[in-house]
Amino acid sequence: MSRTTFRLNDGRSIPAVGLGTWQSKPNEVRDAVEFALQHGYRHIDTALNYGNEREVGEGIRASGVPRDDIWVTTKLDNPWHHRVVEGFARSLSDLDIGYIDLYLMHFPCSTDPEDSTKHLPDWDYVKTWQEMQKLLDAGKVGSIGVSNFQIRHLEKLLADPSCKVVPAVNQIELHPSNPSPKLLDFCKSKGIHCTAYSCLGGTIGSPINNSGPLLRDPAILEVATAKGRTPQQVVLMWGVQRGTSIIPKSISPSRIAQNFELDGWTLTPEEMKKISGVQTRFKVVGDGWMPIKVFFDDDE
Ligand SMILES: NC(=O)c1ccc[n+]([C@@H]2O[C@H](COP(=O)([O-])OP(=O)(O)OC[C@H]3O[C@@H](n4cnc5c(N)ncnc54)[C@H](OP(=O)(O)O)[C@@H]3O)[C@@H](O)[C@H]2O)c1
Protein backbone atom coordinates (compact mmCIF):
# COMPACT_ATOMS: atom_id res chain seq x y z
CA MET A 1 0.00 0.00 0.00
CA SER A 2 2.82 2.42 0.77
CA ARG A 3 3.89 2.10 -2.88
CA THR A 4 0.35 2.30 -4.25
CA THR A 5 -0.40 5.15 -6.63
CA PHE A 6 -3.70 6.45 -7.97
CA ARG A 7 -4.07 7.39 -11.63
CA LEU A 8 -5.41 10.92 -12.15
CA ASN A 9 -7.62 12.12 -15.03
CA ASP A 10 -4.60 13.76 -16.67
CA GLY A 11 -2.71 10.46 -16.83
CA ARG A 12 -0.31 11.23 -13.97
CA SER A 13 -0.02 9.06 -10.83
CA ILE A 14 -0.21 10.37 -7.27
CA PRO A 15 1.37 8.29 -4.46
CA ALA A 16 -1.34 6.98 -2.11
CA VAL A 17 0.50 7.96 1.09
CA GLY A 18 2.00 11.39 1.69
CA LEU A 19 3.25 13.46 4.61
CA GLY A 20 1.02 16.34 5.77
CA THR A 21 2.70 19.49 7.08
CA TRP A 22 -0.06 21.80 8.35
CA GLN A 23 0.91 23.13 11.82
CA SER A 24 4.39 21.59 11.47
CA LYS A 25 6.56 24.50 12.52
CA PRO A 26 9.33 25.59 10.15
CA ASN A 27 12.01 24.32 12.54
CA GLU A 28 10.29 20.91 12.78
CA VAL A 29 9.13 20.34 9.26
CA ARG A 30 12.53 20.25 7.58
CA ASP A 31 13.60 17.19 9.59
CA ALA A 32 10.17 15.56 9.28
CA VAL A 33 10.24 15.84 5.49
CA GLU A 34 13.82 14.61 5.25
CA PHE A 35 13.07 11.64 7.54
CA ALA A 36 9.87 10.74 5.69
CA LEU A 37 11.53 10.75 2.29
CA GLN A 38 14.46 8.70 3.55
CA HIS A 39 11.98 6.18 4.96
CA GLY A 40 10.08 5.63 1.74
CA TYR A 41 7.51 8.45 1.47
CA ARG A 42 7.34 9.93 -2.02
CA HIS A 43 4.57 12.49 -1.51
CA ILE A 44 4.65 15.72 0.52
CA ASP A 45 1.70 18.07 1.07
CA THR A 46 2.18 21.73 1.94
CA ALA A 47 0.58 25.14 1.24
CA LEU A 48 1.51 28.79 1.06
CA ASN A 49 -0.83 29.29 3.99
CA TYR A 50 1.21 26.93 6.21
CA GLY A 51 4.19 29.33 6.15
CA ASN A 52 6.67 26.47 5.91
CA GLU A 53 7.32 25.94 2.19
CA ARG A 54 10.92 27.11 2.45
CA GLU A 55 11.73 24.49 5.09
CA VAL A 56 9.72 21.82 3.29
CA GLY A 57 11.94 22.49 0.26
CA GLU A 58 15.06 22.26 2.43
CA GLY A 59 13.91 18.88 3.74
CA ILE A 60 13.27 17.64 0.21
CA ARG A 61 16.73 18.65 -0.94
CA ALA A 62 18.42 17.31 2.22
CA SER A 63 16.78 13.89 1.76
CA GLY A 64 18.96 13.02 -1.22
CA VAL A 65 15.94 11.46 -2.95
CA PRO A 66 15.88 12.45 -6.64
CA ARG A 67 13.41 15.27 -7.27
CA ASP A 68 11.64 13.38 -10.04
CA ASP A 69 10.81 10.54 -7.62
CA ILE A 70 8.86 12.88 -5.31
CA TRP A 71 5.31 14.22 -5.61
CA VAL A 72 4.89 17.68 -4.06
CA THR A 73 1.52 19.33 -3.61
CA THR A 74 1.07 22.95 -2.60
CA LYS A 75 -1.88 25.36 -2.59
CA LEU A 76 -2.97 28.85 -3.61
CA ASP A 77 -3.97 30.86 -0.53
CA ASN A 78 -7.32 32.71 -0.40
CA PRO A 79 -5.89 36.27 -0.59
CA TRP A 80 -4.01 35.32 -3.78
CA HIS A 81 -6.96 34.25 -5.96
CA HIS A 82 -6.66 37.29 -8.25
CA ARG A 83 -2.86 36.91 -8.33
CA VAL A 84 -2.47 33.27 -9.31
CA VAL A 85 0.78 33.74 -11.22
CA GLU A 86 2.35 35.62 -8.31
CA GLY A 87 1.10 33.16 -5.67
CA PHE A 88 2.38 30.22 -7.65
CA ALA A 89 5.74 31.92 -8.25
CA ARG A 90 6.10 32.56 -4.54
CA SER A 91 5.48 28.92 -3.63
CA LEU A 92 7.82 27.76 -6.37
CA SER A 93 10.54 30.13 -5.23
CA ASP A 94 10.17 29.26 -1.53
CA LEU A 95 10.09 25.52 -2.16
CA ASP A 96 12.99 25.88 -4.63
CA ILE A 97 12.48 22.43 -6.10
CA GLY A 98 12.21 23.31 -9.80
CA TYR A 99 8.53 22.48 -10.32
CA ILE A 100 5.36 21.57 -8.44
CA ASP A 101 3.55 18.31 -9.08
CA LEU A 102 0.07 19.39 -7.98
CA TYR A 103 -1.19 22.92 -7.41
CA LEU A 104 -4.52 23.22 -5.61
CA MET A 105 -6.91 26.09 -5.02
CA HIS A 106 -6.94 25.86 -1.20
CA PHE A 107 -10.58 26.99 -0.75
CA PRO A 108 -13.36 28.17 -3.08
CA CYS A 109 -13.08 31.58 -1.44
CA SER A 110 -11.26 34.65 -2.71
CA THR A 111 -10.43 36.92 0.21
CA ASP A 112 -9.64 40.61 -0.04
CA PRO A 113 -5.93 40.81 0.86
CA GLU A 114 -6.53 44.20 2.52
CA ASP A 115 -9.33 42.90 4.73
CA SER A 116 -9.64 39.20 5.54
CA THR A 117 -13.26 39.66 6.64
CA LYS A 118 -14.25 40.56 3.07
CA HIS A 119 -14.75 38.48 -0.04
CA LEU A 120 -12.93 39.94 -3.02
CA PRO A 121 -15.51 41.87 -5.04
CA ASP A 122 -16.25 40.52 -8.54
CA TRP A 123 -13.95 37.57 -8.19
CA ASP A 124 -15.06 34.02 -7.56
CA TYR A 125 -13.36 30.65 -7.82
CA VAL A 126 -14.41 30.18 -11.46
CA LYS A 127 -12.19 33.14 -12.37
CA THR A 128 -9.41 31.72 -10.21
CA TRP A 129 -9.65 28.41 -12.07
CA GLN A 130 -9.37 30.26 -15.40
CA GLU A 131 -6.03 31.62 -14.22
CA MET A 132 -4.89 28.28 -12.79
CA GLN A 133 -5.54 26.55 -16.11
CA LYS A 134 -3.04 28.92 -17.73
CA LEU A 135 -0.31 27.70 -15.38
CA LEU A 136 -0.25 24.36 -17.16
CA ASP A 137 1.17 26.01 -20.31
CA ALA A 138 4.16 27.44 -18.44
CA GLY A 139 5.41 23.92 -17.67
CA LYS A 140 6.20 24.43 -13.97
CA VAL A 141 3.24 22.44 -12.67
CA GLY A 142 2.20 18.89 -13.55
CA SER A 143 -1.44 18.80 -12.41
CA ILE A 144 -3.96 21.31 -11.09
CA GLY A 145 -6.83 20.71 -8.72
CA VAL A 146 -9.02 22.09 -5.97
CA SER A 147 -9.51 21.65 -2.27
CA ASN A 148 -12.50 21.97 0.04
CA PHE A 149 -14.87 22.01 -2.95
CA GLN A 150 -18.35 20.75 -2.19
CA ILE A 151 -20.72 19.31 -4.81
CA ARG A 152 -22.29 22.70 -5.52
CA HIS A 153 -18.87 24.29 -6.15
CA LEU A 154 -17.84 21.54 -8.54
CA GLU A 155 -21.16 21.65 -10.39
CA LYS A 156 -20.81 25.38 -10.96
CA LEU A 157 -17.17 25.12 -12.02
CA LEU A 158 -17.66 22.16 -14.38
CA ALA A 159 -20.71 23.79 -15.98
CA ASP A 160 -18.86 27.00 -16.80
CA PRO A 161 -17.74 27.24 -20.44
CA SER A 162 -14.34 28.55 -19.30
CA CYS A 163 -13.61 25.25 -17.52
CA LYS A 164 -11.45 23.36 -20.01
CA VAL A 165 -9.54 21.27 -17.45
CA VAL A 166 -11.44 19.06 -15.00
CA PRO A 167 -9.64 19.31 -11.64
CA ALA A 168 -7.37 16.30 -11.23
CA VAL A 169 -7.84 16.24 -7.45
CA ASN A 170 -10.20 17.54 -4.79
CA GLN A 171 -8.42 17.53 -1.42
CA ILE A 172 -11.08 17.31 1.28
CA GLU A 173 -11.53 16.38 4.92
CA LEU A 174 -12.14 12.63 5.08
CA HIS A 175 -12.00 10.30 8.07
CA PRO A 176 -14.51 7.85 9.57
CA SER A 177 -16.24 10.69 11.44
CA ASN A 178 -16.55 12.75 8.23
CA PRO A 179 -16.79 10.14 5.46
CA SER A 180 -18.63 12.36 2.90
CA PRO A 181 -19.86 9.50 0.70
CA LYS A 182 -21.97 11.73 -1.57
CA LEU A 183 -19.11 14.10 -2.30
CA LEU A 184 -16.74 11.17 -2.85
CA ASP A 185 -19.19 9.52 -5.27
CA PHE A 186 -19.75 12.79 -7.10
CA CYS A 187 -16.01 13.31 -7.55
CA LYS A 188 -15.60 9.73 -8.76
CA SER A 189 -18.38 10.21 -11.31
CA LYS A 190 -16.51 13.23 -12.71
CA GLY A 191 -13.11 11.52 -12.73
CA ILE A 192 -11.77 13.64 -9.87
CA HIS A 193 -9.47 11.85 -7.42
CA CYS A 194 -9.92 12.72 -3.73
CA THR A 195 -7.09 13.19 -1.27
CA ALA A 196 -8.11 12.79 2.38
CA TYR A 197 -6.92 15.50 4.75
CA SER A 198 -7.16 15.32 8.54
CA CYS A 199 -7.26 11.61 7.76
CA LEU A 200 -6.37 10.80 11.39
CA GLY A 201 -8.96 13.22 12.70
CA GLY A 202 -6.74 16.28 13.11
CA THR A 203 -3.95 17.64 15.24
CA ILE A 204 -3.61 16.55 18.84
CA GLY A 205 -3.47 19.45 21.28
CA SER A 206 -4.93 21.91 18.80
CA PRO A 207 -8.09 23.73 19.93
CA ILE A 208 -9.87 22.19 16.95
CA ASN A 209 -8.58 18.70 17.55
CA ASN A 210 -11.14 15.97 17.81
CA SER A 211 -9.13 12.91 16.96
CA GLY A 212 -9.25 11.51 20.50
CA PRO A 213 -12.82 10.24 20.32
CA LEU A 214 -12.36 8.89 16.79
CA LEU A 215 -9.26 6.89 17.63
CA ARG A 216 -10.91 5.55 20.81
CA ASP A 217 -14.04 4.45 18.97
CA PRO A 218 -14.86 0.82 19.91
CA ALA A 219 -15.20 -0.22 16.25
CA ILE A 220 -11.75 1.09 15.38
CA LEU A 221 -10.19 -0.38 18.52
CA GLU A 222 -11.77 -3.74 17.72
CA VAL A 223 -10.37 -3.81 14.19
CA ALA A 224 -6.96 -2.57 15.39
CA THR A 225 -6.76 -5.33 17.98
CA ALA A 226 -7.83 -7.99 15.48
CA LYS A 227 -5.17 -6.85 13.02
CA GLY A 228 -2.41 -6.26 15.59
CA ARG A 229 -2.16 -2.68 14.27
CA THR A 230 -2.60 0.75 15.82
CA PRO A 231 -5.92 2.60 15.54
CA GLN A 232 -4.12 5.17 13.38
CA GLN A 233 -2.91 2.50 10.96
CA VAL A 234 -6.35 0.97 10.48
CA VAL A 235 -7.90 4.40 9.90
CA LEU A 236 -5.20 5.17 7.31
CA MET A 237 -5.68 1.80 5.61
CA TRP A 238 -9.44 2.44 5.50
CA GLY A 239 -8.69 5.68 3.64
CA VAL A 240 -6.45 4.04 1.03
CA GLN A 241 -8.84 1.13 0.51
CA ARG A 242 -11.64 3.64 -0.16
CA GLY A 243 -9.55 4.82 -3.11
CA THR A 244 -8.36 8.08 -1.58
CA SER A 245 -4.79 9.20 -1.14
CA ILE A 246 -3.94 10.08 2.48
CA ILE A 247 -1.58 12.69 3.91
CA PRO A 248 -1.18 12.08 7.67
CA LYS A 249 0.78 14.82 9.39
CA SER A 250 3.47 14.04 11.93
CA ILE A 251 6.74 15.54 13.11
CA SER A 252 7.66 12.46 15.15
CA PRO A 253 10.02 10.03 13.37
CA SER A 254 8.43 6.96 14.96
CA ARG A 255 4.91 8.07 14.01
CA ILE A 256 5.99 9.06 10.49
CA ALA A 257 7.42 5.54 10.10
CA GLN A 258 4.39 3.87 11.66
CA ASN A 259 1.96 5.71 9.38
CA PHE A 260 3.80 4.28 6.37
CA GLU A 261 3.59 0.65 7.56
CA LEU A 262 0.70 -0.24 5.32
CA ASP A 263 2.26 -3.14 3.41
CA GLY A 264 1.50 -6.84 3.66
CA TRP A 265 -1.95 -6.48 5.19
CA THR A 266 -5.38 -5.21 4.22
CA LEU A 267 -8.78 -4.74 5.81
CA THR A 268 -11.48 -7.25 4.94
CA PRO A 269 -14.80 -5.99 3.55
CA GLU A 270 -16.33 -6.64 7.00
CA GLU A 271 -13.61 -4.59 8.71
CA MET A 272 -14.07 -1.77 6.19
CA LYS A 273 -17.80 -1.84 6.92
CA LYS A 274 -17.21 -1.79 10.67
CA ILE A 275 -15.01 1.33 10.38
CA SER A 276 -17.47 2.98 7.99
CA GLY A 277 -20.13 2.35 10.64
CA VAL A 278 -18.54 4.75 13.16
CA GLN A 279 -21.38 6.97 14.34
CA THR A 280 -19.61 10.04 15.76
CA ARG A 281 -19.51 13.02 13.43
CA PHE A 282 -17.18 16.02 13.47
CA LYS A 283 -15.21 18.25 11.15
CA VAL A 284 -11.72 19.53 11.92
CA VAL A 285 -11.76 22.42 9.45
CA GLY A 286 -14.62 24.92 9.54
CA ASP A 287 -15.37 28.06 7.55
CA GLY A 288 -16.06 30.54 10.35
CA TRP A 289 -12.74 32.29 9.70
CA MET A 290 -13.58 32.96 6.04
CA PRO A 291 -15.74 35.80 4.69
CA ILE A 292 -18.17 33.39 3.00
CA LYS A 293 -19.70 30.04 3.83
CA VAL A 294 -17.90 27.14 2.15
CA PHE A 295 -19.26 24.04 3.88
CA PHE A 296 -22.96 23.24 3.67
CA ASP A 297 -23.29 19.89 5.46
CA ASP A 298 -24.69 18.46 2.24
CA ASP A 299 -22.02 15.92 1.50
CA GLU A 300 -23.25 12.96 3.53
N1 LIG B 1 -6.63 21.32 2.10
C1 LIG B 1 -6.91 21.70 3.32
O1 LIG B 1 -7.69 22.64 3.56
C2 LIG B 1 -6.29 20.97 4.47
C3 LIG B 1 -6.82 21.11 5.75
C4 LIG B 1 -6.25 20.39 6.79
C5 LIG B 1 -5.16 19.58 6.55
N2 LIG B 1 -4.63 19.49 5.29
C6 LIG B 1 -3.45 18.64 5.00
O2 LIG B 1 -3.69 17.34 5.54
C7 LIG B 1 -2.66 17.02 6.46
C8 LIG B 1 -3.17 16.09 7.55
O3 LIG B 1 -4.23 16.66 8.29
P1 LIG B 1 -4.07 17.27 9.76
O4 LIG B 1 -2.72 17.86 9.91
O5 LIG B 1 -5.25 18.13 9.97
O6 LIG B 1 -4.23 16.07 10.76
P2 LIG B 1 -3.99 14.49 10.81
O7 LIG B 1 -2.95 14.05 9.86
O8 LIG B 1 -5.32 13.87 10.76
O9 LIG B 1 -3.46 14.35 12.30
C9 LIG B 1 -2.27 14.90 12.71
C10 LIG B 1 -2.12 14.69 14.23
O10 LIG B 1 -1.99 13.31 14.52
C11 LIG B 1 -0.77 13.09 15.22
N3 LIG B 1 -0.27 11.80 14.73
C12 LIG B 1 0.22 11.52 13.51
N4 LIG B 1 0.51 10.22 13.39
C13 LIG B 1 0.23 9.65 14.58
C14 LIG B 1 0.33 8.33 15.08
N5 LIG B 1 0.76 7.33 14.32
N6 LIG B 1 -0.04 8.11 16.37
C15 LIG B 1 -0.51 9.12 17.14
N7 LIG B 1 -0.63 10.39 16.72
C16 LIG B 1 -0.28 10.67 15.43
C17 LIG B 1 0.12 14.26 14.90
O11 LIG B 1 1.02 14.54 15.96
P3 LIG B 1 2.63 14.54 15.79
O12 LIG B 1 2.98 15.49 14.69
O13 LIG B 1 3.12 14.99 17.10
O14 LIG B 1 2.99 13.12 15.45
C18 LIG B 1 -0.89 15.37 14.79
O15 LIG B 1 -1.24 15.88 16.07
C19 LIG B 1 -2.20 18.39 6.95
O16 LIG B 1 -0.98 18.35 7.63
C20 LIG B 1 -2.17 19.15 5.66
O17 LIG B 1 -1.02 18.83 4.90
C21 LIG B 1 -5.20 20.16 4.25
PDBQT file of the ligand as one rigid body, heavy atoms in Angstrom, charges set to zero:
ROOT
HETATM    1  N1  LIG A 401      -6.631  21.323   2.097  1.00  0.00    +0.000 N 
HETATM    2  C1  LIG A 401      -6.915  21.703   3.317  1.00  0.00    +0.000 C 
HETATM    3  O1  LIG A 401      -7.688  22.643   3.560  1.00  0.00    +0.000 OA
HETATM    4  C2  LIG A 401      -6.285  20.975   4.467  1.00  0.00    +0.000 A 
HETATM    5  C3  LIG A 401      -6.819  21.115   5.750  1.00  0.00    +0.000 A 
HETATM    6  C4  LIG A 401      -6.247  20.388   6.794  1.00  0.00    +0.000 A 
HETATM    7  C5  LIG A 401      -5.159  19.581   6.550  1.00  0.00    +0.000 A 
HETATM    8  N2  LIG A 401      -4.628  19.485   5.289  1.00  0.00    +0.000 N 
HETATM    9  C6  LIG A 401      -3.446  18.637   4.997  1.00  0.00    +0.000 C 
HETATM   10  O2  LIG A 401      -3.694  17.339   5.545  1.00  0.00    +0.000 OA
HETATM   11  C7  LIG A 401      -2.657  17.023   6.463  1.00  0.00    +0.000 C 
HETATM   12  C8  LIG A 401      -3.168  16.094   7.549  1.00  0.00    +0.000 C 
HETATM   13  O3  LIG A 401      -4.229  16.663   8.286  1.00  0.00    +0.000 OA
HETATM   14  P1  LIG A 401      -4.073  17.273   9.761  1.00  0.00    +0.000 P 
HETATM   15  O4  LIG A 401      -2.725  17.857   9.909  1.00  0.00    +0.000 OA
HETATM   16  O5  LIG A 401      -5.246  18.129   9.971  1.00  0.00    +0.000 OA
HETATM   17  O6  LIG A 401      -4.231  16.073  10.758  1.00  0.00    +0.000 OA
HETATM   18  P2  LIG A 401      -3.987  14.492  10.810  1.00  0.00    +0.000 P 
HETATM   19  O7  LIG A 401      -2.948  14.053   9.855  1.00  0.00    +0.000 OA
HETATM   20  O8  LIG A 401      -5.317  13.870  10.761  1.00  0.00    +0.000 OA
HETATM   21  O9  LIG A 401      -3.464  14.346  12.302  1.00  0.00    +0.000 OA
HETATM   22  C9  LIG A 401      -2.267  14.897  12.711  1.00  0.00    +0.000 C 
HETATM   23  C10 LIG A 401      -2.118  14.689  14.225  1.00  0.00    +0.000 C 
HETATM   24  O10 LIG A 401      -1.990  13.312  14.517  1.00  0.00    +0.000 OA
HETATM   25  C11 LIG A 401      -0.768  13.092  15.222  1.00  0.00    +0.000 C 
HETATM   26  N3  LIG A 401      -0.271  11.804  14.733  1.00  0.00    +0.000 N 
HETATM   27  C12 LIG A 401       0.216  11.520  13.507  1.00  0.00    +0.000 A 
HETATM   28  N4  LIG A 401       0.512  10.216  13.388  1.00  0.00    +0.000 NA
HETATM   29  C13 LIG A 401       0.226   9.648  14.578  1.00  0.00    +0.000 A 
HETATM   30  C14 LIG A 401       0.326   8.331  15.075  1.00  0.00    +0.000 A 
HETATM   31  N5  LIG A 401       0.764   7.328  14.317  1.00  0.00    +0.000 N 
HETATM   32  N6  LIG A 401      -0.042   8.114  16.373  1.00  0.00    +0.000 NA
HETATM   33  C15 LIG A 401      -0.505   9.117  17.141  1.00  0.00    +0.000 A 
HETATM   34  N7  LIG A 401      -0.626  10.385  16.721  1.00  0.00    +0.000 NA
HETATM   35  C16 LIG A 401      -0.277  10.668  15.434  1.00  0.00    +0.000 A 
HETATM   36  C17 LIG A 401       0.125  14.264  14.903  1.00  0.00    +0.000 C 
HETATM   37  O11 LIG A 401       1.018  14.543  15.959  1.00  0.00    +0.000 OA
HETATM   38  P3  LIG A 401       2.631  14.538  15.787  1.00  0.00    +0.000 P 
HETATM   39  O12 LIG A 401       2.980  15.491  14.692  1.00  0.00    +0.000 OA
HETATM   40  O13 LIG A 401       3.122  14.989  17.103  1.00  0.00    +0.000 OA
HETATM   41  O14 LIG A 401       2.990  13.116  15.449  1.00  0.00    +0.000 OA
HETATM   42  C18 LIG A 401      -0.894  15.375  14.786  1.00  0.00    +0.000 C 
HETATM   43  O15 LIG A 401      -1.237  15.876  16.065  1.00  0.00    +0.000 OA
HETATM   44  C19 LIG A 401      -2.202  18.393   6.952  1.00  0.00    +0.000 C 
HETATM   45  O16 LIG A 401      -0.981  18.349   7.632  1.00  0.00    +0.000 OA
HETATM   46  C20 LIG A 401      -2.171  19.150   5.663  1.00  0.00    +0.000 C 
HETATM   47  O17 LIG A 401      -1.016  18.830   4.904  1.00  0.00    +0.000 OA
HETATM   48  C21 LIG A 401      -5.195  20.155   4.251  1.00  0.00    +0.000 A 
ENDROOT
TORSDOF 0
